[in-house]
């Protein structure tokens, strides 16, 4: 716990400096790096070791944040954004399908070649490890397209008018929900609804997390009403808090489920005491797009 607190104390000021002080392209670079690491972690957890597929997926993960950033930078239309995203998706899909076809064909050629003695078993194992199976393609697409696209909602929020106010929404709701769930669980937690997925999570912790998420949004709204001249719609902020807290918990459970299915404790060791990029940003992957959609559909901060 001590290591976890120290790392958080060091990283949080850097993260907020990137959000508020540095130019927006620095945030884009940071998100691209996080997406690349997260993509590699997911492929590694699901035992996809083929080097070419890893390269394809990481390339796509890095490209996604920059496509969003440049689209907003040049004032692109929705059609242009959709075209960029479809291009990335189609490119990665084609590369993966080509790789799967070639790998399958090589495997058939190896099977048809007579191999004597112990080498036969060894070669079959090597082919099996390197072969891309069709069921792994959706995993690569999720790592290279889906997760980066969801996480780049932070860039979309930052690029909005007065975006420094909006980009804090998912950050606040995620931090408040995680903190509320932890302390409520420690103080009152008894019922464990998903012991096989996350044995330390409790119903009381979930309730505390959702309440703290809503309270965090209300406090943020009160601060904005005092320090800015913007109109704050508090009922909408309560909705932000409730939905944001719910999807934050859902994101945590979703990636915990993947870890349990893969038989691993953490996705990586990028952040001491916190795990890998997916361990640290799992809730943000769900919270950021939720906040972005809510700011468009149910405005709470009227500029």
N, C-alpha and C positions, 0 to 999 in steps of 0.2 A: 504493500500500500504506500509506503514511504517513497519508493521509486516512482510509482504511478503519479503521486502528487507533485514530485519534483519535475518530472518530464512535462506534466500538464502546465506547471507554472512557467516553464521555459518556452513551451510551444505556443501557448495562448497569446502572449503579447506579440509574437512574430506573426501569428495568424491574423490578429486584428490590425497590425501594421500593414500587412498585405492588402487587407480589405479597405483600409481608409487612407493610408499615407502614400503608398506606392501607386504608380499608374496601373490601369486595369489590365494591361497585358501581362503584368507580373502575376496577377491572380490566374490568368489563363495558363501561364507556364506552370504554376503550382498545381492547378487542377489536372493538367496534362500529365505531369509526373505522377501524381496520385493515381490517375486512371491507368497509367502504364503499369505501375506496381500492383494495383488491385487486379488488373487483368492477369498478370503473371501469377499472382497468388491463387486466383481461382483455378487457373489451368494446372498449377502445381498440386492444389488440393484434390483435384479430380483426376490426377495422374495422367494428364496429357503432356507428354515429354517431347513430342516431335518438334525439333528446332524450327523448321519452316513455319509450322502452325503458330508457334509462340511468337515468331517475328511478325507474321501477318496480323495476329490479334493485337499485339502491343502497338504496331504501326497504326491500326485502326483506332485504338483507344487514345493515342496521342493526337491523332488527326481530328477527332470529334470536338474537343473543346475549342480548337482553333477555327473550325468551321463555324461554330456558333459565334465566336468572337468577331471574326472578319465579316460575317453576315450583318451583325449589328453595327460594326464600324463603318461599313459602306452604305448603311441604310437600306439593306437589301429587303426585298419583298418576301412575303411568306412563301411564294412560289420558289424563289431562289433558295431559301432555307430547306424546303422540302426536297428540292433537286439535289442539294449537297448531301443531305442525309441519306437519300435513296442511293446516291452514287457510292457513298462509303459502304452502305449495307450490301449493295449488289457486288461491289468489288471484293469485299471480304467473303461473301457467300460463294462467288465464283472460284476464288483461290482455294477455299476449303474443299469445295466439291472436286476440283481438279486434283488436289492433294489426296483426297480419299480414293479417287479412281486410280491414280498412279500407285498408291500404297497397296491397294487391293490387288492390282495387276501384278505387282512385284511379289506379293505373297503367294499368288497362284504359281508364278514361275519358280519360286523356291520350292514349293511343294512338289512340283513335277520333276525336279532334279534329284536323281538318286543320291542319297547321302548315307555314308556308312558309319556304324558305331555310335559313339557318344556324341559326335558332332551334330547328328541329326536332331537330337533334343535341344541342344544349345542353340542351333540356328533357328529352329522354330520359335523358341522363346524370344530370341532377338527380334525376329520379324513381328511377333505379337506385340512387343513393347513399342516398336517404332510405327506400327500401323495405326493410321487414323480411322477409327470406327465411325460409322454414320451417326451413332447416338452422341458422339462427342461434338458434332458440328453445332448443335444448339448451345452447348456450353461455351464454345469459342465465340459464337455470335453474341451471347449474353455478356461475355467478358470484354469483347471488343466494341460492341455497339450499345447494348441496352444499359449497362451500368454507367459507362461514360456519358451517355446521353442524359440519364437521370441526374448525375452529379453535376453536369454542366448547367443545370438550372441555376446554380449559384452565379455563373457568369451572366445569364439572362437577367437575373435580379439586379446584379451590379450595374448592368448597362441600361437599366430603366432610368428615366429622369429622377434625380435625387436617389439613385440606386443604393447609395451607402446606407440609407434608411431601410430599404427593403431587404438587402442582403443579410441584415442582422436577424430577420424573422426566423429562418430555419436554424440559425446558430443558437438563438435564445431558446427556442422551443426544444431543441435537442438537448442542450445543456441542462435546462430546468427539468425536463422530463427524466433524464438519466439520473440527475441528482435526487429528485423527489422520489423516484422509484427505489433508489439505493437506500436512502435514509428511512423511508417508510417501511421498506422490507426488513431492514435491520431492527427497527423499533417495534413493528407490529406484525411482521410477516409470519404466517402460520400455514396457510393453504398454498400448496405448490401445484398449479394446474398443469404444468408441462415438465415434469421431473426428468423425462428422457431427453428433452431438447435443451432445457436450461434449468438445472436443478436448484439454482439459487434464486430464481425468480418466483415471486409470490403474488397472489391476488391483491393483497394489501399494498404491495409495492407498485403494482400496475395502477391501482386507484390513486395512490399518492403521486405517481408520475403524471397522470392525466390532470389531476388538480393543480399540481405545480406548473405544468405546461400552460394551463389557462391563466393562472395567477401571473406567471412570467410575462405573458402577452399583455395583460392588463397593466402591469407595472411599466412595461415599455411604452404603452399608450399614454399613460400619465406623464411619463418623462417627456415624450414628444409634445404633448399638449402644453407643457410648461416652457420648453426650450425652443420650440418652433412655432410658426404661425399656421401650420397645416391643420386641417380638420381631421379629427380622429373619431372614427365610428367604433365605439367600444363593444357593442354587441357583435360586430364582425370580428373584432380581435379575440373575443371569447371563443368564437367559432374557430378561428385560426389556432388558438391554443388547444382546444379539445381535439380537433382533427389532426393537428400537427403532433400532439402527444401520442395519439393512437397509432399513427403511421410510424412514429419514432420507435415505439415498442414493437410494432409489427416488423420493421426492418431489422431490429436486433434479433428477434426470434427467427426470421427468415434465414439470416446468415448463420445463426447458431444451429439451425436445422441442417444446413449444408455441412457445417463442421462435424456434426454428429454422424451424418451419413458417410462422411469421408474418413471418420475415425481420427480427427486431429483436434488438438486443444486450441491452437491459434493458427491464423493464416500465415503469420510471419513474425519477425522480430524487429521490425522497423522502428517501433517505439517501445523502449524498455518499459515493462509493466503494463503496456497496453496491447501488445501484439503487433499485427501487421496493419496495412492500410485499410483492409476490409474490416478488421476488428475495430478500428478507430472511427471509420466513416460509414459503417453499416447503417446507422440510423439516419445520417445525413443524406444517403442515397434515396431514402424514402421521403424525408422531411423537405428537402429542397424543391423537388417538383410539386409537392403539395402546396407549399407556400407560394410558388410561382403561379400556379393555377388559381389559387384563392385571390391573389392580388389582382388578377384579371377579371375573375367572375364575381367576386364579392369585395370590392375595394374597401379597405379599412383606414388607409392613410390617403386623404384627398389632397393632392398637391395643388 
